[in-house]
């Protein structure tokens, strides 16, 4: 079930900004979480972590603002590489905590 949410969040994030994505999906999925045996807190945490991920600069308004403020005094390729690695680590962290959440009884 978590895999389907990941895909949906990534697709919506290609088109919508972070705030709109999180608000829209939280409105839909948090009330449904309890019905499928998932703690609403876990669903909220997943939505916040996954909704904040971005891969293309146009997806992240605060990165675009960072670009303007720095005026190119950084290597964008390295920054975007670091962002991709950070996104991968976020996904790995989520999957690593699944057994812990299951033991707590929130999954």
Contact map, one row per residue, 1 for C-alpha under 8 A:
11111000000000000000000000000000000000000000000000000000000000000000000000000000000000000000000000000000000
11111100000000000000000000000000000000000000000000000000000000000000000000000000000000000000000000000000000
11111110000000000000000000000000000000000000000000000000000000000000000000000000000000000000000000000000000
11111111000000000000000000000000000000000000000000000000000000000000000000000000000000000000000000000000000
11111111100000000000000000000000000000000000000000000000000000000000000000000000000000000000000000000000000
01111111110000000000000000000000000000000000000001000000000000000000000000000000000000000000000000000000000
00111111111000000000000000000000000000000000000000000000000000000000000000000000000000000000000000000000000
00011111111100000000000000000000000000000000000000000000000000000000000000000000000000000000000000000000000
00001111111110000000100010000000000000000000001001100000000000000000000000000000000000000000000000000000000
00000111111111000000000000000000000000000000000001100000000000000000000000000000000000000000000000000000000
00000011111111100000000000000000000000000000000000000000000000000000000000000000000000000000000000000000000
00000001111111110000100000000000000000000000000000000000000000000000000000000000000000000000000000000000000
00000000111111111100100000000000000000000000000000100100001000000000000000000000000000000000000000000000000
00000000011111110000000000000000000000000000000000000000001000000000000000000000000000000000000000000000000
00000000001111111000000000000000000000000000000000000000001000000000000000000000000000000000000000000000000
00000000000111111101100000000000000000000000000000000000001000000000000000000000000000000000000000000000000
00000000000010111111100000000000000000000000000000000000001110000000000000000000000000000000000000000000000
00000000000010011111110000000000000000000000000000110000001100000000000000000000000000000000000000000000000
00000000000000001111111000000000000000000000000000000000000000000000000000000000000000000000000000000000000
00000000000000011111111100000000000000000000000000000000000000000000000000000000000000000000000000000000000
00000000100110011111111110000000000000000000000000100000000000000000000000000000000000000000000000000000000
00000000000000000111111111000000000000000000001100100000000000000000000000000000000000000000000000000000000
00000000000000000011111111100000000000000000000000000000000000000000000000000000000000000000000000000000000
00000000000000000001111111110000000000000000000000000000000000000000000000000000000000000000000000000000000
00000000100000000000111111111100000000000000001000000000000000000000000000000000000000000000000000000000000
00000000000000000000011111111100000000000001001000000000000000000000000000000000000000000000000000000000000
00000000000000000000001111111110000000000000000000000000000000000000000000000000000000000000000000000000000
00000000000000000000000111111111000000000000000000000000000000000000000000000000000000000000000000000000000
00000000000000000000000011111111100000000010000000000000000000000000000000000000000000000000000000000000000
00000000000000000000000011111111110000010011000000000000000000000000000000000000000000000000000000000000000
00000000000000000000000000111111111000010000000000000000000000000000000000000000000000000000000000000000000
00000000000000000000000000011111111100000000000000000000000000000000000000000000000000000000000000000000000
00000000000000000000000000001111111111110010000000000000000000000000000000000000000000000000000000000000000
00000000000000000000000000000111111111110000000000000000000000000000000000000000000000000000000000000000000
00000000000000000000000000000011111111000000000000000000000000000000000000000000000000000000000000000000000
00000000000000000000000000000001111111000000000000000000000000000000000000000000000000000000000000000000000
00000000000000000000000000000000111111100000000000000000000000000000000000000000000000000000000000000000011
00000000000000000000000000000000111111110110000000000000000000000000000000000000000000000000000000000000011
00000000000000000000000000000000110011111110000000000000000000000000000000000000000000000000000000000000011
00000000000000000000000000000110110001111111000000000000000000000000000000000000000000000000000000000000000
00000000000000000000000000000000000000111111100000000000000000000000000000000000000000000000000000000000000
00000000000000000000000000000000000001111111110000000000000000000000000000000000000000000000000000000000011
00000000000000000000000000001100100001111111111000000000000000000000000000000000000000000000000000000000000
00000000000000000000000001000100000000011111111100000000000000000000000000000000000000000000000000000000000
00000000000000000000000000000000000000001111111110000000000000000000000000000000000000000000000000000000000
00000000000000000000000000000000000000000111111111100000000000000000000000000000000000000000010000000000000
00000000100000000000010011000000000000000011111111100000000000000000000000000000000000000000000000000000000
00000000000000000000010000000000000000000001111111110000000000000000000000000000000000000000000000000000000
00000000000000000000000000000000000000000000111111111000000000000000000000000000000000000100000000000000000
00000100110000000000000000000000000000000000011111111000000000000000000000000000000000000000000000000000000
00000000110010000100110000000000000000000000011111111000000000000000000000000000000000000000000000000000000
00000000000000000100000000000000000000000000000111111100000000000000000000000000000000000000000000000000000
00000000000000000000000000000000000000000000000011111110000000000000000000000000000000100000000000000000000
00000000000010000000000000000000000000000000000000011111101100000000000000000000001000100000000000000000000
00000000000000000000000000000000000000000000000000001111101000000000000000000001001100000000000000000000000
00000000000000000000000000000000000000000000000000000111111100000000000000000000000000000000000000000000000
00000000000000000000000000000000000000000000000000000111111110110000000000000000000000000000000000000000000
00000000000000000000000000000000000000000000000000000001111110010000000000000000000000000000000000000000000
00000000000011111100000000000000000000000000000000000111111110000000000000000000000000000000000000000000000
00000000000000001100000000000000000000000000000000000101111111110000000000000000000000000000000000000000000
00000000000000001000000000000000000000000000000000000000111111111000000000000000000000000000000000000000000
00000000000000000000000000000000000000000000000000000000000111111100000000000000000000000000000000000000000
00000000000000000000000000000000000000000000000000000000100111111110000000000000000000000000000000000000000
00000000000000000000000000000000000000000000000000000000110111111111000000000000000000000000000000000000000
00000000000000000000000000000000000000000000000000000000000011111111100000000000000000000000000000000000000
00000000000000000000000000000000000000000000000000000000000001111111110000000000000000000000000000000000000
00000000000000000000000000000000000000000000000000000000000000111111111100000000000000000000000000000000000
00000000000000000000000000000000000000000000000000000000000000011111111100000000000000000000000000000000000
00000000000000000000000000000000000000000000000000000000000000001111111000000000000000000000000000000000000
00000000000000000000000000000000000000000000000000000000000000000111111111000000000000000000000000000000000
00000000000000000000000000000000000000000000000000000000000000000011111110000000000000000000000000000000000
00000000000000000000000000000000000000000000000000000000000000000011011111110000000000000000000000000000000
00000000000000000000000000000000000000000000000000000000000000000000011111100000000000000000000000000000000
00000000000000000000000000000000000000000000000000000000000000000000010111110010000000000000000000000000000
00000000000000000000000000000000000000000000000000000000000000000000000111111110000000000000000000000000000
00000000000000000000000000000000000000000000000000000000000000000000000101111111000000000000000000000000000
00000000000000000000000000000000000000000000000000000000000000000000000000111111100000000000000000000000000
00000000000000000000000000000000000000000000000000000000000000000000000000111111110000000000000000000000000
00000000000000000000000000000000000000000000000000000000000000000000000001111111111000000000000000000000000
00000000000000000000000000000000000000000000000000000010000000000000000000011111111100000000000000000000000
00000000000000000000000000000000000000000000000000000000000000000000000000001111111110000000000000000000000
00000000000000000000000000000000000000000000000000000000000000000000000000000111111111000000000000000000000
00000000000000000000000000000000000000000000000000000110000000000000000000000011111111100000000000000000000
00000000000000000000000000000000000000000000000000000010000000000000000000000001111111110000000000000000000
00000000000000000000000000000000000000000000000000000000000000000000000000000000111111111000000000000000000
00000000000000000000000000000000000000000000000000000000000000000000000000000000011111111100000000000000000
00000000000000000000000000000000000000000000000000001100000000000000000000000000001111111110000000000000000
00000000000000000000000000000000000000000000000000000000000000000000000000000000000111111111000000000000000
00000000000000000000000000000000000000000000000000000000000000000000000000000000000011111111100000000000000
00000000000000000000000000000000000000000000000010000000000000000000000000000000000001111111110000000000000
00000000000000000000000000000000000000000000000000000000000000000000000000000000000000111111111000000000000
00000000000000000000000000000000000000000000000000000000000000000000000000000000000000011111111100000000000
00000000000000000000000000000000000000000000000000000000000000000000000000000000000000001111111110000000000
00000000000000000000000000000000000000000000010000000000000000000000000000000000000000000111111111000000000
00000000000000000000000000000000000000000000000000000000000000000000000000000000000000000011111111000000000
00000000000000000000000000000000000000000000000000000000000000000000000000000000000000000001111111110000000
00000000000000000000000000000000000000000000000000000000000000000000000000000000000000000000111111111000000
00000000000000000000000000000000000000000000000000000000000000000000000000000000000000000000011111111100001
00000000000000000000000000000000000000000000000000000000000000000000000000000000000000000000000111111110000
00000000000000000000000000000000000000000000000000000000000000000000000000000000000000000000000111111111000
00000000000000000000000000000000000000000000000000000000000000000000000000000000000000000000000011111111111
00000000000000000000000000000000000000000000000000000000000000000000000000000000000000000000000001111111111
00000000000000000000000000000000000000000000000000000000000000000000000000000000000000000000000000111111110
00000000000000000000000000000000000000000000000000000000000000000000000000000000000000000000000000011111111
00000000000000000000000000000000000000000000000000000000000000000000000000000000000000000000000000001111111
00000000000000000000000000000000000011100100000000000000000000000000000000000000000000000000000000001111111
00000000000000000000000000000000000011100100000000000000000000000000000000000000000000000000000001001101111
